[in-house]
C-alpha cells in the first residue's frame, strides 16, 4: 500500500490533483488481496508466477483487474466530483473510462509482457 501511495503521489505531483490519485491507488491496493483471494484457483497461486494475462488467463484477468479498475474509477470520479447531483455524470465517466482503461492495459500486457507459456 505504501508503494501504491508513492506512485499515486508521483502522479499527483505532475497533475496537480492533491492526493486524488494517491487515494485511488491506495484503495485499489487495499482491495487487491481481497479480490485475489476471492478469485484464487482451487490449488492456490504459484509463488513464482507473476500476475498477468498470460499466466492467469483471460477470464481471471477480466474479473480481477476489471473489478480493481472499477473500484479505482468509482473512487476517483466520486472524490473528484464530490457532488451527489452529478451522479449521472459520474456514471457516464466511469462507463466510458473503465472499458478504455482496461483495453489500454490489455494492450500494454500484450506488448510488454512476455508469453512464457508459448516458449515451452
DSSP file (Angstrom, degrees, kcal/mol; ACC not computed):
  #  RESIDUE AA STRUCTURE BP1 BP2  ACC     N-H-->O    O-->H-N    N-H-->O    O-->H-N    TCO  KAPPA ALPHA  PHI   PSI    X-CA   Y-CA   Z-CA
    1    1 A X     >        0   0    0      0, 0.0     4,-2.3     0, 0.0     5,-0.1   0.000 360.0 360.0 360.0 -31.5    0.0    0.0    0.0
    2    2 A X  H  >  +     0   0    0      2,-0.2     4,-2.4     1,-0.2     5,-0.1   0.893 360.0  51.0 -66.4 -38.2    3.0    2.3    0.6
    3    3 A X  H  > S+     0   0    0      2,-0.2     4,-2.6     1,-0.2    -1,-0.2   0.907 110.4  49.0 -64.9 -41.2    4.2    1.6   -2.9
    4    4 A X  H  > S+     0   0    0      2,-0.2     4,-2.6     1,-0.2    -2,-0.2   0.906 110.9  50.7 -63.1 -41.6    0.7    2.5   -4.3
    5    5 A X  H  X S+     0   0    0     -4,-2.3     4,-2.4     2,-0.2    -2,-0.2   0.908 110.5  49.2 -62.2 -41.8    0.7    5.6   -2.3
    6    6 A X  H  X S+     0   0    0     -4,-2.4     4,-2.0     2,-0.2    -2,-0.2   0.925 112.0  47.5 -64.9 -44.7    4.1    6.6   -3.6
    7    7 A X  H  X S+     0   0    0     -4,-2.6     4,-2.1     1,-0.2    -2,-0.2   0.913 112.4  50.7 -62.4 -41.1    3.1    6.0   -7.2
    8    8 A X  H  X S+     0   0    0     -4,-2.6     4,-2.7     1,-0.2    14,-0.5   0.893 108.7  51.2 -62.8 -40.1   -0.1    8.0   -6.7
    9    9 A X  H  X S+     0   0    0     -4,-2.4     4,-2.4     2,-0.2    -1,-0.2   0.870 107.3  53.5 -66.4 -35.3    1.8   10.9   -5.1
   10   10 A X  H  X S+     0   0    0     -4,-2.0     4,-1.2     2,-0.2    -2,-0.2   0.935 111.8  44.9 -63.2 -44.9    4.1   11.0   -8.1
   11   11 A X  H  X S+     0   0    0     -4,-2.1     4,-2.0     1,-0.2     3,-0.3   0.914 113.1  51.5 -63.8 -42.0    1.2   11.2  -10.5
   12   12 A X  H  X>S+     0   0    0     -4,-2.7     4,-1.6     1,-0.2     5,-0.9   0.855 104.4  56.9 -63.5 -35.1   -0.4   13.8   -8.2
   13   13 A X  H  <5S+     0   0    0     -4,-2.4    -1,-0.2     1,-0.2    -2,-0.2   0.834 113.4  39.8 -67.5 -30.2    2.7   15.9   -8.2
   14   14 A X  H  <5S+     0   0    0     -4,-1.2    -2,-0.2    -3,-0.3    -1,-0.2   0.769 122.5  39.7 -87.1 -26.9    2.7   16.1  -12.0
   15   15 A X  H  <5S-     0   0    0     -4,-2.0    -2,-0.2    -5,-0.1    -3,-0.2   0.466  99.2-129.6-104.3  -1.3   -1.1   16.5  -12.5
   16   16 A X  T  <5 +     0   0    0     -4,-1.6    -3,-0.2    -5,-0.2    -4,-0.1   0.912  61.5 136.9  58.9  47.3   -1.7   18.9   -9.5
   17   17 A X    > < -     0   0    0     -5,-0.9     3,-0.9    -6,-0.1    -4,-0.1   0.366  59.3-130.6-109.5   3.9   -4.6   16.8   -8.1
   18   18 A X  T 3  S-     0   0    0     -6,-0.4    -9,-0.1     1,-0.2    -5,-0.1   0.859  75.5 -32.7  55.9  49.3   -3.6   17.0   -4.4
   19   19 A X  T 3> S+     0   0    0    -11,-0.2     4,-2.4   -10,-0.1    -1,-0.2   0.438 102.0 119.0  94.9   0.5   -3.8   13.3   -3.4
   20   20 A X  H <> S+     0   0    0     -3,-0.9     4,-1.8     2,-0.2     5,-0.1   0.933  83.1  40.1 -65.9 -46.4   -6.6   12.2   -5.6
   21   21 A X  H  > S+     0   0    0    -13,-0.2     4,-2.4     2,-0.2    -1,-0.2   0.863 114.1  55.2 -70.1 -35.2   -4.5    9.6   -7.5
   22   22 A X  H  > S+     0   0    0    -14,-0.5     4,-2.1     2,-0.2    -2,-0.2   0.925 109.7  45.2 -63.7 -44.4   -2.8    8.6   -4.3
   23   23 A X  H  X S+     0   0    0     -4,-2.4     4,-2.2     1,-0.2    -1,-0.2   0.880 113.2  50.7 -68.8 -35.9   -6.0    7.8   -2.5
   24   24 A X  H  X S+     0   0    0     -4,-1.8     4,-1.7    -5,-0.2    -2,-0.2   0.890 111.4  48.0 -66.8 -39.1   -7.3    5.9   -5.6
   25   25 A X  H  X S+     0   0    0     -4,-2.4     4,-2.2     2,-0.2    -2,-0.2   0.877 111.6  50.1 -68.7 -37.3   -4.2    3.8   -5.8
   26   26 A X  H  X S+     0   0    0     -4,-2.1     4,-2.1     2,-0.2    -2,-0.2   0.900 109.7  49.8 -69.0 -40.3   -4.3    3.0   -2.1
   27   27 A X  H  X S+     0   0    0     -4,-2.2     4,-1.7     2,-0.2    -1,-0.2   0.868 111.6  49.8 -66.6 -34.3   -8.0    2.0   -2.3
   28   28 A X  H  X S+     0   0    0     -4,-1.7     4,-1.1     2,-0.2    -2,-0.2   0.899 111.3  48.4 -67.9 -40.7   -7.1   -0.3   -5.2
   29   29 A X  H  X S+     0   0    0     -4,-2.2     4,-0.6     1,-0.2    -2,-0.2   0.825 108.8  55.2 -68.2 -31.2   -4.2   -1.8   -3.3
   30   30 A X  H  < S+     0   0    0     -4,-2.1     4,-0.5     1,-0.2     3,-0.3   0.908 112.4  41.1 -67.0 -41.9   -6.4   -2.3   -0.3
   31   31 A X  H  X S+     0   0    0     -4,-1.7     4,-2.5     1,-0.2     5,-0.3   0.620  94.7  86.0 -82.4 -13.0   -8.9   -4.3   -2.3
   32   32 A X  H  X S+     0   0    0     -4,-1.1     4,-2.6     1,-0.2     5,-0.2   0.926  91.5  42.4 -57.9 -51.1   -6.3   -6.3   -4.3
   33   33 A X  H  X S+     0   0    0     -4,-0.6     4,-2.1    -3,-0.3    -1,-0.2   0.854 113.7  54.1 -66.8 -30.0   -5.7   -9.1   -1.8
   34   34 A X  H  > S+     0   0    0     -4,-0.5     4,-2.0     2,-0.2    -2,-0.2   0.936 113.2  41.1 -65.7 -46.2   -9.5   -9.4   -1.2
   35   35 A X  H  X S+     0   0    0     -4,-2.5     4,-2.1     2,-0.2    -2,-0.2   0.880 114.0  52.7 -71.5 -38.2  -10.2   -9.8   -4.8
   36   36 A X  H  < S+     0   0    0     -4,-2.6    -1,-0.2    -5,-0.3    -2,-0.2   0.888 111.3  47.1 -63.8 -37.8   -7.2  -12.1   -5.4
   37   37 A X  H >< S+     0   0    0     -4,-2.1     3,-0.9    -5,-0.2    -2,-0.2   0.893 111.3  51.5 -68.7 -38.6   -8.4  -14.3   -2.5
   38   38 A X  H 3< S+     0   0    0     -4,-2.0    -2,-0.2     1,-0.2    -1,-0.2   0.848 118.8  36.5 -64.6 -35.7  -12.0  -14.3   -3.9
   39   39 A X  T 3< S+     0   0    0     -4,-2.1    -1,-0.2    -5,-0.1    -2,-0.2   0.204  86.9 136.4-102.8  14.1  -10.7  -15.3   -7.4
   40   40 A X    <   -     0   0    0     -3,-0.9    -3,-0.1    -4,-0.2     5,-0.0  -0.311  58.8-108.6 -66.7 144.8   -8.0  -17.7   -6.2
   41   41 A X    >   -     0   0    0      1,-0.1     3,-1.3     2,-0.1    -1,-0.1  -0.224  32.5-104.6 -64.7 162.7   -7.6  -21.0   -8.0
   42   42 A X  T 3  S+     0   0    0      1,-0.3    -1,-0.1     2,-0.1     3,-0.1   0.871 122.9  41.4 -59.0 -39.3   -8.6  -24.2   -6.1
   43   43 A X  T 3  S-     0   0    0      1,-0.3    -1,-0.3     3,-0.0     2,-0.1   0.435 116.7-117.4 -88.9   0.1   -5.0  -25.1   -5.6
   44   44 A X    <   -     0   0    0     -3,-1.3    -1,-0.3    -7,-0.0     2,-0.2  -0.243  43.3 -49.4  88.5 177.9   -3.9  -21.6   -4.8
   45   45 A X        -     0   0    0     -3,-0.1     2,-0.3    -4,-0.1    -5,-0.0  -0.574  53.0-111.7 -87.3 150.0   -1.5  -19.4   -6.6
   46   46 A X    >   -     0   0    0     -2,-0.2     3,-0.6     1,-0.1    -1,-0.1  -0.646  22.6-138.4 -76.0 137.3    2.0  -20.4   -7.7
   47   47 A X  T 3  S+     0   0    0     -2,-0.3    -1,-0.1     1,-0.2    -2,-0.0   0.777 100.5  42.5 -72.5 -25.3    4.6  -18.5   -5.6
   48   48 A X  T 3  S+     0   0    0      2,-0.1     2,-0.4    -3,-0.0    -1,-0.2   0.468  91.8 104.0 -98.4  -1.8    6.9  -17.8   -8.6
   49   49 A X    <   -     0   0    0     -3,-0.6     2,-0.2     1,-0.0    -4,-0.0  -0.643  64.9-137.4 -85.9 132.7    4.2  -17.0  -11.1
   50   50 A X        -     0   0    0     -2,-0.4     2,-1.0     1,-0.1     5,-0.1  -0.533  23.3-110.3 -84.7 156.6    3.6  -13.3  -12.0
   51   51 A X        +     0   0    0     -2,-0.2     2,-0.3     4,-0.1    -1,-0.1  -0.763  65.8 121.2 -92.0 103.8    0.2  -11.9  -12.3
   52   52 A X  S  > S-     0   0    0     -2,-1.0     4,-2.1     1,-0.0     5,-0.4  -0.913  75.2 -92.5-150.3 177.7   -0.5  -11.2  -15.9
   53   53 A X  H  > S+     0   0    0     -2,-0.3     4,-1.0     1,-0.2     8,-0.2   0.793 120.1  51.3 -69.0 -28.1   -3.0  -12.2  -18.6
   54   54 A X  H  4 S+     0   0    0      2,-0.2    -1,-0.2     1,-0.1     4,-0.1   0.932 115.4  37.5 -75.3 -46.0   -0.8  -15.0  -19.9
   55   55 A X  H  4 S+     0   0    0      1,-0.2    -2,-0.2    -5,-0.1    -1,-0.1   0.832 127.0  33.9 -77.9 -31.9   -0.2  -16.8  -16.6
   56   56 A X  H  < S-     0   0    0     -4,-2.1     4,-0.4     1,-0.1    -3,-0.2   0.657 109.5-117.2-100.4 -17.3   -3.6  -16.3  -15.1
   57   57 A X     X  -     0   0    0     -4,-1.0     4,-2.2    -5,-0.4     5,-0.2  -0.023  24.6 -84.6  96.7 157.0   -5.8  -16.5  -18.1
   58   58 A X  H  > S+     0   0    0      2,-0.2     4,-2.4     1,-0.2     5,-0.2   0.881 123.0  50.5 -67.5 -40.8   -8.1  -14.0  -19.8
   59   59 A X  H  > S+     0   0    0      2,-0.2     4,-2.4     1,-0.2     5,-0.2   0.925 112.3  46.8 -66.1 -44.0  -11.2  -14.7  -17.7
   60   60 A X  H  > S+     0   0    0     -4,-0.4     4,-3.2     1,-0.2     5,-0.4   0.926 113.2  49.7 -62.6 -43.8   -9.3  -14.3  -14.4
   61   61 A X  H  X>S+     0   0    0     -4,-2.2     4,-1.6     1,-0.2     5,-0.9   0.890 110.0  51.4 -62.9 -39.3   -7.6  -11.1  -15.7
   62   62 A X  H  X5S+     0   0    0     -4,-2.4     4,-1.0     3,-0.2     5,-0.3   0.941 116.8  38.7 -62.0 -47.7  -11.0   -9.7  -16.8
   63   63 A X  H  X5S+     0   0    0     -4,-2.4     4,-1.9     3,-0.2     5,-0.2   0.945 123.0  39.0 -70.4 -48.1  -12.6  -10.3  -13.4
   64   64 A X  H  X5S+     0   0    0     -4,-3.2     4,-2.1    -5,-0.2    -3,-0.2   0.978 125.9  32.8 -69.9 -57.0   -9.6   -9.4  -11.2
   65   65 A X  H  X5S+     0   0    0     -4,-1.6     4,-2.7    -5,-0.4     5,-0.2   0.874 118.2  55.3 -71.4 -34.9   -8.3   -6.4  -13.0
   66   66 A X  H  X<S+     0   0    0     -4,-1.0     4,-2.1    -5,-0.9    -1,-0.2   0.915 110.5  44.5 -62.8 -42.5  -11.7   -5.3  -14.2
   67   67 A X  H  X S+     0   0    0     -4,-1.9     4,-2.4    -5,-0.3    -2,-0.2   0.891 114.5  49.2 -70.6 -37.7  -13.1   -5.2  -10.7
   68   68 A X  H  X S+     0   0    0     -4,-2.1     4,-2.4     2,-0.2    -2,-0.2   0.903 112.2  48.7 -65.2 -39.8  -10.0   -3.4   -9.3
   69   69 A X  H  X S+     0   0    0     -4,-2.7     4,-2.5     2,-0.2    -2,-0.2   0.880 110.3  51.3 -66.5 -38.0  -10.2   -0.9  -12.1
   70   70 A X  H  X S+     0   0    0     -4,-2.1     4,-2.6     2,-0.2     5,-0.2   0.918 110.6  48.3 -64.8 -43.7  -13.9   -0.4  -11.5
   71   71 A X  H  X S+     0   0    0     -4,-2.4     4,-2.3     2,-0.2     5,-0.2   0.925 112.2  50.2 -60.8 -44.7  -13.2    0.2   -7.8
   72   72 A X  H  X S+     0   0    0     -4,-2.4     4,-2.8     1,-0.2    -2,-0.2   0.933 113.8  43.7 -59.0 -48.5  -10.4    2.6   -8.7
   73   73 A X  H  X S+     0   0    0     -4,-2.5     4,-2.7     2,-0.2     5,-0.3   0.872 111.3  53.1 -71.1 -36.5  -12.5    4.6  -11.1
   74   74 A X  H  X S+     0   0    0     -4,-2.6     4,-1.9    -5,-0.2     5,-0.2   0.951 114.9  42.4 -61.0 -47.3  -15.6    4.8   -8.8
   75   75 A X  H  X S+     0   0    0     -4,-2.3     4,-2.5    -5,-0.2     5,-0.3   0.942 115.8  49.4 -62.6 -48.0  -13.4    6.1   -6.0
   76   76 A X  H  X S+     0   0    0     -4,-2.8     4,-2.3    -5,-0.2    -2,-0.2   0.943 115.9  39.3 -59.9 -52.7  -11.5    8.5   -8.3
   77   77 A X  H  X S+     0   0    0     -4,-2.7     4,-1.9     2,-0.2     5,-0.3   0.807 115.6  52.3 -74.1 -28.1  -14.5   10.1  -10.0
   78   78 A X  H  X S+     0   0    0     -4,-1.9     4,-2.7    -5,-0.3    -1,-0.2   0.926 114.7  41.4 -70.6 -44.2  -16.6   10.2   -6.9
   79   79 A X  H  < S+     0   0    0     -4,-2.5    -2,-0.2    -5,-0.2    -1,-0.2   0.864 113.2  55.3 -70.1 -34.6  -13.9   12.0   -4.9
   80   80 A X  H  < S+     0   0    0     -4,-2.3    -2,-0.2    -5,-0.3    -1,-0.2   0.931 120.9  28.6 -62.7 -46.0  -13.1   14.3   -7.9
   81   81 A X  H  < S-     0   0    0     -4,-1.9    -2,-0.2    -5,-0.1    -3,-0.2   0.943  77.6-176.7 -80.5 -51.1  -16.7   15.5   -8.2
   82   82 A X     <  +     0   0    0     -4,-2.7     2,-0.4    -5,-0.3    -3,-0.1   0.773  45.8 112.9  55.2  32.3  -17.8   15.2   -4.6
   83   83 A X    >   -     0   0    0     -5,-0.2     3,-0.9     1,-0.1    -1,-0.2  -0.998  57.9-154.7-133.1 129.6  -21.3   16.2   -5.5
   84   84 A X  G >  S+     0   0    0     -2,-0.4     3,-1.1     1,-0.2    -1,-0.1   0.756  92.9  65.5 -74.4 -23.8  -24.3   14.0   -5.4
   85   85 A X  G 3  S+     0   0    0      1,-0.3     3,-0.3     2,-0.1    -1,-0.2   0.605  95.2  59.8 -75.6  -8.7  -26.2   15.9   -8.0
   86   86 A X  G <>  +     0   0    0     -3,-0.9     4,-2.3     1,-0.2    -1,-0.3  -0.004  68.2 120.7-101.9  27.5  -23.6   14.9  -10.6
   87   87 A X  H <> S+     0   0    0     -3,-1.1     4,-2.2     1,-0.2    -1,-0.2   0.890  74.1  47.8 -60.4 -43.9  -24.3   11.2  -10.1
   88   88 A X  H  > S+     0   0    0     -3,-0.3     4,-2.3     2,-0.2    -1,-0.2   0.908 111.4  50.8 -65.1 -41.7  -25.3   10.6  -13.8
   89   89 A X  H  > S+     0   0    0      1,-0.2     4,-2.3     2,-0.2    -2,-0.2   0.885 109.6  51.1 -63.7 -38.1  -22.2   12.4  -15.0
   90   90 A X  H  X S+     0   0    0     -4,-2.3     4,-2.5     2,-0.2    -2,-0.2   0.917 110.0  49.6 -63.8 -43.8  -20.0   10.3  -12.7
   91   91 A X  H  X S+     0   0    0     -4,-2.2     4,-2.8     2,-0.2    -2,-0.2   0.880 110.1  50.9 -63.2 -38.3  -21.6    7.1  -14.0
   92   92 A X  H  X S+     0   0    0     -4,-2.3     4,-1.8     2,-0.2     5,-0.2   0.930 111.2  47.6 -64.5 -44.7  -21.0    8.3  -17.6
   93   93 A X  H  X S+     0   0    0     -4,-2.3     4,-2.3     2,-0.2     5,-0.2   0.904 114.7  46.2 -64.1 -40.3  -17.4    9.0  -16.9
   94   94 A X  H  X S+     0   0    0     -4,-2.5     4,-2.5     1,-0.2     5,-0.3   0.926 111.3  52.5 -65.8 -44.1  -16.9    5.6  -15.2
   95   95 A X  H  < S+     0   0    0     -4,-2.8     4,-0.5     1,-0.2    -2,-0.2   0.798 117.4  37.4 -64.3 -29.7  -18.7    3.8  -18.0
   96   96 A X  H  X S+     0   0    0     -4,-1.8     4,-1.0    -5,-0.2    -1,-0.2   0.799 119.1  47.2 -88.7 -32.0  -16.5    5.4  -20.7
   97   97 A X  H  X S+     0   0    0     -4,-2.3     4,-2.7    -5,-0.2     5,-0.2   0.874 104.0  56.9 -82.2 -38.4  -13.2    5.3  -18.7
   98   98 A X  H  X S+     0   0    0     -4,-2.5     4,-2.6    -5,-0.2     5,-0.2   0.950 109.6  43.4 -63.6 -50.6  -13.2    1.7  -17.3
   99   99 A X  H  > S+     0   0    0     -4,-0.5     4,-2.5    -5,-0.3     5,-0.2   0.914 116.8  47.2 -62.5 -39.8  -13.5   -0.1  -20.7
  100  100 A X  H  X S+     0   0    0     -4,-1.0     4,-2.1     2,-0.2    -1,-0.2   0.901 114.0  47.3 -68.9 -38.2  -11.0    2.2  -22.4
  101  101 A X  H  X S+     0   0    0     -4,-2.7     4,-2.4     2,-0.2    -2,-0.2   0.892 112.3  50.6 -66.3 -39.3   -8.5    1.9  -19.5
  102  102 A X  H  X S+     0   0    0     -4,-2.6     4,-2.3    -5,-0.2    -2,-0.2   0.928 111.5  46.8 -65.0 -44.6   -9.0   -1.9  -19.5
  103  103 A X  H  X S+     0   0    0     -4,-2.5     4,-2.2     1,-0.2    -1,-0.2   0.886 112.3  50.8 -64.6 -38.4   -8.3   -2.2  -23.2
  104  104 A X  H  X S+     0   0    0     -4,-2.1     4,-2.1     2,-0.2    -1,-0.2   0.911 111.9  46.5 -65.7 -42.0   -5.3    0.1  -22.9
  105  105 A X  H  X S+     0   0    0     -4,-2.4     4,-2.1     2,-0.2    -2,-0.2   0.851 111.0  52.7 -69.5 -32.6   -3.9   -2.0  -20.1
  106  106 A X  H  X S+     0   0    0     -4,-2.3     4,-2.2     2,-0.2    -2,-0.2   0.895 108.5  50.6 -66.7 -39.6   -4.6   -5.2  -22.0
  107  107 A X  H  X S+     0   0    0     -4,-2.2     4,-1.9     2,-0.2    -2,-0.2   0.903 109.3  50.7 -62.7 -41.9   -2.7   -3.8  -25.0
  108  108 A X  H  X S+     0   0    0     -4,-2.1     4,-2.8     2,-0.2     5,-0.5   0.890 108.5  53.2 -63.1 -39.3    0.2   -2.9  -22.7
  109  109 A X  H  X S+     0   0    0     -4,-2.1     4,-1.8     1,-0.2    -2,-0.2   0.930 110.6  46.2 -60.3 -45.7    0.2   -6.5  -21.4
  110  110 A X  H  < S+     0   0    0     -4,-2.2    -1,-0.2     1,-0.2    -2,-0.2   0.818 118.7  41.6 -68.9 -30.1    0.3   -7.9  -24.9
  111  111 A X  H  < S+     0   0    0     -4,-1.9    -2,-0.2    -5,-0.2    -1,-0.2   0.917 127.3  24.1 -82.5 -45.6    3.1   -5.6  -25.9
  112  112 A X  H  < S+     0   0    0     -4,-2.8     2,-0.5    -5,-0.2    -3,-0.2   0.653 103.6  78.0-103.1 -17.5    5.4   -5.6  -22.9
  113  113 A X  S  < S-     0   0    0     -4,-1.8     2,-0.2    -5,-0.5   -61,-0.0  -0.820  76.3-129.8 -98.9 130.3    4.8   -8.8  -21.0
  114  114 A X        -     0   0    0     -2,-0.5     2,-1.2     1,-0.1     3,-0.1  -0.511  11.2-128.6 -80.5 145.1    6.4  -11.9  -22.5
  115  115 A X    >>  +     0   0    0     -2,-0.2     4,-0.6     1,-0.2     3,-0.5  -0.764  29.7 176.0 -91.2  93.2    4.4  -15.0  -23.0
  116  116 A X  H 3> S+     0   0    0     -2,-1.2     4,-0.9     1,-0.2     3,-0.2   0.708  73.7  65.3 -74.9 -19.7    6.5  -17.7  -21.3
  117  117 A X  H 34 S+     0   0    0      1,-0.2     3,-0.3     2,-0.2    -1,-0.2   0.848  98.0  54.3 -69.9 -32.3    3.9  -20.4  -21.9
  118  118 A X  H <4 S+     0   0    0     -3,-0.5    -1,-0.2     1,-0.2    -2,-0.2   0.749 101.4  60.1 -72.5 -23.1    4.5  -20.1  -25.7
  119  119 A X  H  <        0   0    0     -4,-0.6    -1,-0.2     1,-0.2    -2,-0.2   0.818 360.0 360.0 -74.3 -31.3    8.2  -20.7  -25.2
  120  120 A X     <        0   0    0     -4,-0.9    -1,-0.2    -3,-0.3    -2,-0.1   0.506 360.0 360.0 -62.1 360.0    7.8  -24.1  -23.6
